[in-house]
Amino acid sequence: MKRLAIAFSGPSNSGKTTLILKVAKKFIDDGLKVVVVKHDPGDKAKFDVEGKDSFKFSQAGADVVVMSPTRTTYFSQSSQEIGEVIRMIGEFDMLLVEGLKTLPLPRLSVFKGEIDESYLSFSDAIATYKEQIPYEITNLNLDDIDAICAWIIKNAKAV
């Protein structure tokens, strides 16, 4: 397993999730085991359904693991550091991280509209629909998934 990681940043509704889905699909089609970590800074995501046993266990304050024939889900009552998450995941080829802009990972920032300059200082490249940009940074076309994946393979960090 390669155990490479890359991060994606960008404003809300900039196309991050759409791009990560396309990149993940391409890497999976190429035979790689892909893991995606999504940051939820507003703690708004809903993971469990009220009334289910797992929800009741979580409400009681327990960490909960739900196992089925097709998946395993872990609900923790505390925030985890990325290193701990990587250890829990085990083997993988490519880790795609959405958000967590303070992580020391190579970072591709995504802009389907205007480029937000505040992201450039912590980005290694950007993906846009613009052919010309007034910045000294690698600019990848959002529609060129092959070029984006090649950049990721070349720049991803071993973790």
C-alpha positions as CSV (number, residue, x, y, z in Angstrom):
1,M,0.0,0.0,0.0
2,K,1.2,3.5,-0.9
3,R,-0.3,5.4,2.0
4,L,-0.2,8.8,0.3
5,A,-2.3,11.8,1.4
6,I,-3.4,15.1,-0.2
7,A,-5.7,17.8,1.1
8,F,-8.4,19.9,-0.6
9,S,-9.5,23.3,0.4
10,G,-11.8,26.0,-0.9
11,P,-14.8,28.2,0.1
12,S,-18.2,26.6,0.6
13,N,-19.8,25.5,-2.7
14,S,-16.5,25.8,-4.5
15,G,-16.7,22.3,-5.9
16,K,-14.5,20.4,-3.4
17,T,-16.8,17.5,-2.8
18,T,-17.6,17.1,-6.5
19,L,-13.8,17.1,-7.4
20,I,-13.0,14.7,-4.6
21,L,-15.7,12.3,-5.8
22,K,-14.3,12.4,-9.3
23,V,-10.7,11.9,-8.1
24,A,-11.7,9.1,-5.8
25,K,-13.6,7.3,-8.6
26,K,-10.6,7.6,-10.9
27,F,-8.2,6.2,-8.3
28,I,-10.6,3.4,-7.4
29,D,-11.1,2.5,-11.1
30,D,-7.2,2.4,-11.3
31,G,-7.2,-0.2,-8.5
32,L,-6.2,2.0,-5.6
33,K,-7.8,1.8,-2.1
34,V,-9.1,5.3,-1.4
35,V,-10.1,6.8,2.0
36,V,-11.8,10.2,2.3
37,V,-11.7,12.3,5.5
38,K,-14.1,15.2,5.6
39,H,-13.7,18.0,8.1
40,D,-17.0,19.3,9.7
41,P,-15.8,22.5,11.4
42,G,-19.4,23.5,12.3
43,D,-20.2,20.1,13.8
44,K,-23.4,20.0,11.7
45,A,-23.1,16.5,10.2
46,K,-25.7,13.9,11.3
47,F,-24.4,10.4,11.5
48,D,-27.0,8.4,13.4
49,V,-30.8,8.1,13.4
50,E,-32.8,8.9,16.5
51,G,-34.6,5.8,17.8
52,K,-31.9,3.3,16.6
53,D,-29.9,1.3,19.1
54,S,-26.7,2.9,18.0
55,F,-28.1,6.4,18.5
56,K,-29.2,5.4,22.1
57,F,-25.7,4.1,22.9
58,S,-24.2,7.3,21.6
59,Q,-26.7,9.4,23.6
60,A,-25.6,7.5,26.7
61,G,-22.0,8.7,26.0
62,A,-20.4,5.5,24.7
63,D,-18.2,5.3,21.7
64,V,-20.1,3.0,19.3
65,V,-19.0,0.6,16.5
66,V,-21.7,-0.7,14.2
67,M,-20.7,-3.7,12.2
68,S,-22.7,-5.2,9.3
69,P,-21.8,-7.6,6.5
70,T,-21.0,-4.7,4.2
71,R,-19.6,-1.9,6.5
72,T,-18.2,-0.9,9.8
73,T,-19.0,2.5,11.3
74,Y,-17.2,4.0,14.3
75,F,-18.9,6.8,16.3
76,S,-16.5,8.5,18.8
77,Q,-17.6,10.9,21.6
78,S,-14.4,12.9,21.2
79,S,-12.4,14.6,18.4
80,Q,-9.6,12.5,17.0
81,E,-6.2,13.7,15.7
82,I,-5.6,12.9,12.0
83,G,-2.7,10.6,13.0
84,E,-5.1,8.5,15.1
85,V,-7.6,8.4,12.3
86,I,-4.9,7.2,9.9
87,R,-3.9,4.4,12.4
88,M,-7.5,3.3,12.7
89,I,-8.0,3.2,9.0
90,G,-5.2,0.7,8.5
91,E,-4.1,0.0,4.9
92,F,-4.9,2.4,2.0
93,D,-3.2,3.8,-1.1
94,M,-4.6,7.3,-1.2
95,L,-6.1,9.5,1.6
96,L,-8.1,12.5,0.3
97,V,-8.7,15.1,3.0
98,E,-11.5,17.7,2.6
99,G,-10.7,20.7,4.7
100,L,-8.4,20.7,7.8
101,K,-6.3,23.5,6.3
102,T,-3.8,23.4,9.2
103,L,-2.7,19.9,8.4
104,P,0.9,19.7,6.9
105,L,-0.2,18.1,3.7
106,P,0.2,19.1,0.1
107,R,-3.0,21.1,-0.7
108,L,-5.1,21.7,-3.8
109,S,-7.6,24.5,-3.4
110,V,-10.7,24.4,-5.5
111,F,-12.5,27.4,-7.1
112,K,-15.4,26.9,-9.5
113,G,-16.0,30.7,-9.4
114,E,-13.8,33.5,-8.3
115,I,-10.4,32.7,-6.7
116,D,-10.3,33.6,-3.0
117,E,-6.7,34.8,-2.5
118,S,-6.8,34.0,1.2
119,Y,-6.3,30.3,0.3
120,L,-3.2,30.8,-1.9
121,S,-0.8,31.1,1.0
122,F,-1.4,27.5,2.1
123,S,-2.1,26.0,-1.3
124,D,0.4,24.1,-3.5
125,A,-1.9,24.3,-6.5
126,I,-5.4,25.4,-7.4
127,A,-8.1,23.9,-9.6
128,T,-10.3,26.3,-11.5
129,Y,-12.1,26.8,-14.8
130,K,-9.9,29.9,-15.5
131,E,-7.3,29.5,-18.3
132,Q,-5.3,32.5,-17.1
133,I,-4.7,33.5,-13.5
134,P,-2.6,36.4,-12.1
135,Y,-0.9,34.2,-9.5
136,E,2.3,32.2,-9.4
137,I,0.8,28.9,-8.6
138,T,0.0,25.7,-10.5
139,N,-3.5,26.1,-12.0
140,L,-5.2,22.8,-13.0
141,N,-8.4,22.7,-15.0
142,L,-11.3,21.4,-12.9
143,D,-12.5,19.3,-15.9
144,D,-9.2,17.6,-16.4
145,I,-9.4,14.8,-13.8
146,D,-6.4,12.9,-15.4
147,A,-4.1,16.0,-15.0
148,I,-5.4,16.6,-11.4
149,C,-4.8,12.9,-10.5
150,A,-1.3,13.0,-12.0
151,W,-0.6,16.1,-10.0
152,I,-1.9,14.4,-6.8
153,I,0.3,11.3,-7.4
154,K,3.3,13.4,-8.0
155,N,2.8,15.7,-4.9
156,A,1.0,13.6,-2.3
157,K,2.8,13.0,0.9
158,A,3.6,9.6,2.4
159,V,1.8,9.2,5.8
